[in-house]
């Protein structure tokens, strides 16, 4: 009797969780399980269980609740903290926290969005070889070189992760699910059009400084009398953010806490962001964009648009790695990665 190999997908935010689900759907021959990101560190687990400090991170709070609700609604097998099975491959969305016991098996990292700005704290954490999560935020995600294989959104990001410490031969440019086919967002039913859209970030909720009032006033300047629309980050404290926007914007400014933000971006004239991967949707759709990051650099880093084949690309790497019989450390030194061809429908198929 053939027993399928087991894969554990580590989840975090809804974006990360949905990306992992897409990859798993491309691997039906394997026994796929899901777990919210976790730590074996007694200190980290004490913080999760006895304080609220981790509730604004993917380790706990609404992130874990939303992710596990998603898994239940989609009928996915769950194994929090990898307690039920032994796995042949673990697919990570973050390499900031990886328990030592999980490194005994094959590991693969998937880029899920942009990474935070590399700060002085990030550089000291890296220099002193401290746990990367101490940098606070995602600035060191993808740079630890701890996983066996890395799947990046673009050649630009491959160069960035390599420069920051992950060996280049480990990094495959597969594209990034959820941000690899932005053209599809243009076909939507939103009535709103011709406005300046602002997508905020959860900077303060992640315990970093943010001049929110100054940012809002800058948004008003950019809009210059045009309709202004704010879409808040789901991890923000809504009451505070809404009050600040109402106090510092013209009457008639729209504020949304939910809704399809990709469709909102597709219908806007200009997009203003802080530290948000959503800026890449705007870039892909040819919008004028604003960001706390250098826009020229963002254009270089922007995820490849491959018609939505990134999940297939990553699944192919997972499959090839699973079936590789040599030492796991040797896989990327020998592997010849090829991307899934982009197949567009013919005219007769469209008709």
C-alpha positions as CSV (number, residue, x, y, z in Angstrom):
1,X,0.0,0.0,0.0
2,X,1.4,3.4,-1.0
3,X,1.5,5.9,1.8
4,X,1.7,9.5,0.4
5,X,4.4,11.8,1.8
6,X,3.3,14.5,4.2
7,X,3.7,18.2,3.8
8,X,3.2,20.8,6.5
9,X,2.3,24.3,5.4
10,X,3.0,27.0,7.9
11,X,0.4,29.8,7.8
12,X,0.2,33.4,9.2
13,X,-2.0,36.1,7.8
14,X,-4.9,35.4,5.5
15,X,-2.7,36.4,2.6
16,X,-0.1,33.9,3.7
17,X,-2.7,31.2,4.4
18,X,-4.4,31.6,1.1
19,X,-1.1,31.4,-0.7
20,X,-0.2,28.1,1.1
21,X,-3.6,26.7,0.2
22,X,-3.1,27.5,-3.5
23,X,0.3,25.7,-3.4
24,X,-1.3,22.7,-1.6
25,X,-4.0,22.5,-4.3
26,X,-1.3,21.8,-6.8
27,X,0.0,18.9,-4.8
28,X,-3.0,16.5,-4.6
29,X,-0.8,13.4,-4.5
30,X,0.6,14.3,-1.1
31,X,-0.9,14.4,2.4
32,X,-1.1,18.1,3.1
33,X,-1.5,19.7,6.6
34,X,-1.6,23.2,7.9
35,X,-0.4,24.9,11.1
36,X,-0.2,28.5,12.2
37,X,3.4,29.6,12.7
38,X,4.7,28.5,16.1
39,X,7.8,28.5,18.2
40,X,9.2,25.8,20.6
41,X,10.9,28.5,22.7
42,X,9.6,28.5,26.3
43,X,10.0,32.3,26.4
44,X,8.1,33.0,23.1
45,X,5.3,30.6,24.1
46,X,5.0,32.2,27.6
47,X,4.6,35.6,25.9
48,X,1.9,34.1,23.6
49,X,0.0,32.4,26.4
50,X,0.3,34.9,29.2
51,X,0.5,38.3,27.6
52,X,-1.1,40.3,24.8
53,X,2.2,41.3,23.2
54,X,1.9,38.7,20.5
55,X,-1.7,39.4,19.6
56,X,-0.8,41.9,16.9
57,X,1.6,39.4,15.3
58,X,0.9,36.2,13.2
59,X,1.7,34.1,16.2
60,X,-1.6,34.8,18.0
61,X,-4.7,37.0,18.2
62,X,-6.8,37.7,15.2
63,X,-4.2,36.4,12.7
64,X,-4.3,32.9,14.2
65,X,-8.1,33.0,14.5
66,X,-8.6,34.2,11.0
67,X,-6.1,31.7,9.6
68,X,-7.6,28.7,11.4
69,X,-11.1,29.8,10.5
70,X,-10.0,29.9,6.8
71,X,-8.6,26.3,7.1
72,X,-11.8,25.0,8.7
73,X,-14.0,26.6,6.1
74,X,-11.9,25.1,3.3
75,X,-11.8,21.7,4.9
76,X,-8.0,21.7,5.4
77,X,-6.2,19.3,7.8
78,X,-4.8,21.1,10.8
79,X,-1.9,20.2,13.0
80,X,-0.9,23.1,15.2
81,X,2.7,22.9,16.3
82,X,3.2,19.7,14.2
83,X,2.1,17.4,17.0
84,X,0.2,14.8,15.0
85,X,2.6,13.8,12.3
86,X,6.2,13.5,11.1
87,X,6.6,15.4,7.9
88,X,8.7,15.0,4.7
89,X,8.6,18.7,3.9
90,X,7.7,21.9,5.7
91,X,6.7,24.9,3.7
92,X,7.3,28.2,5.5
93,X,5.9,31.7,4.9
94,X,8.5,33.2,7.3
95,X,11.9,32.1,8.4
96,X,12.0,34.5,11.4
97,X,10.9,31.7,13.8
98,X,11.7,28.1,12.9
99,X,12.0,25.5,15.7
100,X,15.1,23.4,15.6
101,X,13.2,20.1,15.4
102,X,11.6,21.3,12.1
103,X,15.0,21.7,10.5
104,X,15.5,17.9,10.7
105,X,13.3,17.6,7.6
106,X,13.3,19.3,4.2
107,X,12.2,23.0,4.4
108,X,11.1,25.5,1.8
109,X,10.4,29.2,2.2
110,X,7.8,31.1,0.2
111,X,7.8,34.9,-0.1
112,X,4.4,36.2,0.8
113,X,4.8,40.0,0.4
114,X,7.3,42.8,0.6
115,X,9.7,42.9,3.6
116,X,9.9,45.8,6.0
117,X,12.6,48.4,5.8
118,X,16.0,47.3,7.0
119,X,16.6,49.4,10.1
120,X,19.6,49.9,12.4
121,X,18.0,47.3,14.7
122,X,17.8,44.8,11.9
123,X,21.5,45.3,11.0
124,X,22.6,44.8,14.6
125,X,20.4,41.7,15.0
126,X,22.0,40.3,11.8
127,X,25.5,41.3,12.9
128,X,25.2,39.8,16.4
129,X,23.5,36.6,15.0
130,X,20.5,37.2,17.3
131,X,17.1,35.6,16.6
132,X,15.7,37.5,13.5
133,X,12.3,38.1,15.1
134,X,14.1,40.6,17.5
135,X,14.4,43.0,14.6
136,X,10.6,43.6,15.1
137,X,8.6,43.3,11.8
138,X,9.6,41.4,8.6
139,X,12.8,43.2,7.7
140,X,14.8,40.0,8.0
141,X,12.3,37.6,6.5
142,X,13.9,35.6,3.7
143,X,17.5,36.5,4.8
144,X,18.3,33.8,7.4
145,X,19.6,31.2,4.9
146,X,18.1,28.6,7.3
147,X,15.7,26.9,4.9
148,X,16.9,24.5,2.2
149,X,15.0,26.2,-0.6
150,X,13.7,29.8,-1.1
151,X,11.0,30.9,-3.6
152,X,11.1,34.6,-4.4
153,X,8.7,36.9,-6.2
154,X,11.2,38.4,-8.7
155,X,14.9,38.6,-9.7
156,X,15.0,41.9,-7.8
157,X,14.1,40.1,-4.6
158,X,16.4,37.3,-5.3
159,X,19.2,39.8,-5.4
160,X,18.0,41.4,-2.2
161,X,17.8,38.2,-0.2
162,X,21.1,37.1,-1.5
163,X,22.7,40.4,-0.5
164,X,21.2,40.1,2.9
165,X,22.6,36.6,3.6
166,X,20.7,33.8,1.8
167,X,22.8,31.9,-0.6
168,X,21.8,32.7,-4.2
169,X,21.8,29.1,-5.4
170,X,19.0,28.4,-2.9
171,X,16.7,31.0,-4.3
172,X,14.2,30.2,-7.1
173,X,12.3,33.0,-8.9
174,X,8.9,31.4,-8.9
175,X,6.7,34.5,-8.6
176,X,4.4,35.1,-5.7
177,X,0.8,33.8,-5.5
178,X,-1.9,36.6,-5.0
179,X,0.4,39.2,-6.7
180,X,1.3,37.5,-10.0
181,X,-1.8,38.1,-12.1
182,X,-3.0,41.7,-11.2
183,X,-4.6,42.2,-14.6
184,X,-7.5,40.1,-13.4
185,X,-8.5,42.7,-10.8
186,X,-9.5,45.1,-13.6
187,X,-12.6,43.1,-14.3
188,X,-14.7,44.0,-11.2
189,X,-18.2,45.3,-10.3
190,X,-17.2,48.3,-8.1
191,X,-19.1,51.5,-8.9
192,X,-16.4,53.8,-7.6
193,X,-13.9,55.2,-10.1
194,X,-11.5,58.1,-10.5
195,X,-10.3,58.6,-6.9
196,X,-7.1,58.7,-4.9
197,X,-6.8,55.5,-2.8
198,X,-4.8,55.3,0.4
199,X,-4.0,51.9,1.9
200,X,-2.6,52.2,5.4
201,X,-0.2,49.9,7.3
202,X,-0.3,48.5,10.8
203,X,3.0,50.2,11.8
204,X,1.9,51.4,15.2
205,X,0.2,48.0,16.0
206,X,3.6,46.4,15.3
207,X,5.2,48.7,17.9
208,X,7.0,51.0,15.4
209,X,6.7,54.8,15.2
210,X,4.4,56.3,12.6
211,X,3.5,60.0,12.0
212,X,0.0,59.1,11.0
213,X,-1.3,62.7,11.1
214,X,1.5,63.9,8.9
215,X,0.8,61.0,6.5
216,X,-2.9,61.9,6.3
217,X,-2.1,65.5,5.6
218,X,0.3,64.5,2.9
219,X,-2.5,62.3,1.3
220,X,-4.8,65.4,1.3
221,X,-2.1,67.4,-0.5
222,X,-1.6,64.6,-3.1
223,X,-5.4,64.3,-3.7
224,X,-5.6,68.1,-4.3
225,X,-9.4,68.3,-4.1
226,X,-10.0,64.9,-5.8
227,X,-12.1,62.2,-4.1
228,X,-10.0,60.6,-1.3
229,X,-10.6,57.0,-0.2
230,X,-8.9,55.2,2.7
231,X,-8.7,51.4,3.1
232,X,-7.4,50.5,6.6
233,X,-5.1,47.6,7.3
234,X,-7.0,44.8,9.0
235,X,-4.6,44.7,11.9
236,X,-5.2,48.4,12.8
237,X,-7.1,49.8,15.7
238,X,-10.0,51.0,13.6
239,X,-11.5,53.4,16.1
240,X,-8.3,55.4,16.4
241,X,-7.5,55.4,12.7
242,X,-11.0,56.5,11.7
243,X,-11.1,59.3,14.2
244,X,-7.7,60.6,12.9
245,X,-8.8,60.5,9.3
246,X,-12.1,62.2,9.9
247,X,-10.3,65.0,11.8
248,X,-7.7,65.7,9.1
249,X,-9.4,65.1,5.8
250,X,-12.1,67.0,3.9
251,X,-15.8,66.1,4.3
252,X,-16.8,63.3,2.0
253,X,-13.7,61.3,2.4
254,X,-14.5,57.6,2.3
255,X,-13.1,55.1,4.9
256,X,-13.3,51.4,4.5
257,X,-12.3,48.6,7.0
258,X,-13.2,45.8,4.6
259,X,-13.9,45.2,0.9
260,X,-11.8,43.9,-2.0
261,X,-8.8,46.2,-1.9
262,X,-7.4,44.8,-5.2
263,X,-10.5,46.0,-7.0
264,X,-10.3,49.3,-5.3
265,X,-6.7,49.7,-6.6
266,X,-7.8,48.7,-10.1
267,X,-10.4,51.5,-10.2
268,X,-8.3,54.3,-8.6
269,X,-6.3,57.0,-10.4
270,X,-3.4,57.0,-7.9
271,X,-2.4,54.8,-5.0
272,X,-0.8,56.0,-1.8
273,X,0.7,53.4,0.5
274,X,3.0,53.2,3.5
275,X,4.7,49.8,3.9
276,X,2.3,47.7,1.9
277,X,2.7,44.9,-0.6
278,X,-0.4,46.4,-2.2
279,X,1.9,48.9,-3.9
280,X,2.9,46.1,-6.2
281,X,-0.7,45.8,-7.5
282,X,-0.7,49.4,-8.3
283,X,2.7,49.1,-10.1
284,X,1.5,46.1,-12.1
285,X,-1.6,48.0,-13.2
286,X,0.3,51.1,-14.3
287,X,-1.0,53.4,-11.5
288,X,1.0,56.3,-10.1
289,X,2.1,55.1,-6.7
290,X,3.5,56.6,-3.5
291,X,5.2,54.7,-0.8
292,X,7.5,55.0,2.2
293,X,9.9,52.9,0.1
294,X,11.8,54.3,-2.9
295,X,9.4,53.8,-5.8
296,X,12.2,53.2,-8.3
297,X,13.5,50.4,-6.1
298,X,9.9,49.0,-5.8
299,X,9.7,48.8,-9.6
300,X,12.9,46.8,-9.6
301,X,11.6,44.5,-6.9
302,X,8.0,44.1,-8.2
303,X,6.7,40.5,-8.4
304,X,6.8,39.0,-11.9
305,X,3.4,38.8,-13.6
306,X,3.1,35.2,-14.9
307,X,-0.6,34.8,-15.4
308,X,-1.2,33.3,-11.9
309,X,1.2,30.4,-12.3
310,X,3.3,31.0,-9.2
311,X,1.5,28.4,-7.1
312,X,2.2,25.8,-9.8
313,X,5.9,26.9,-10.0
314,X,6.3,26.6,-6.2
315,X,4.5,23.2,-6.2
316,X,6.8,21.9,-8.8
317,X,9.8,22.8,-6.7
318,X,8.2,21.2,-3.7
319,X,7.5,18.0,-5.7
320,X,11.0,17.9,-7.1
321,X,12.5,18.5,-3.7
322,X,10.4,15.8,-2.0
323,X,11.4,13.2,-4.6
324,X,15.1,14.2,-4.5
325,X,17.0,11.2,-3.0
326,X,20.3,12.9,-2.2
327,X,21.2,15.0,0.8
328,X,18.8,17.9,1.2
329,X,21.7,20.3,1.3
330,X,22.7,19.2,-2.2
331,X,19.3,19.8,-3.9
332,X,19.7,23.4,-4.9
333,X,23.3,22.9,-6.1
334,X,22.0,20.4,-8.7
335,X,18.5,21.5,-9.4
336,X,17.6,23.2,-12.7
337,X,14.5,25.2,-12.1
338,X,12.1,26.0,-15.0
339,X,9.0,28.1,-14.7
340,X,5.5,27.0,-15.8
341,X,4.8,28.4,-19.3
342,X,2.2,31.1,-19.5
343,X,-0.6,29.9,-21.7
344,X,-3.1,32.5,-22.8
345,X,-6.4,31.4,-24.3
346,X,-6.7,31.5,-28.1
347,X,-9.1,33.8,-29.9
348,X,-11.4,30.8,-30.6
349,X,-11.4,29.8,-26.9
350,X,-12.4,33.4,-26.0
351,X,-15.2,33.4,-28.5
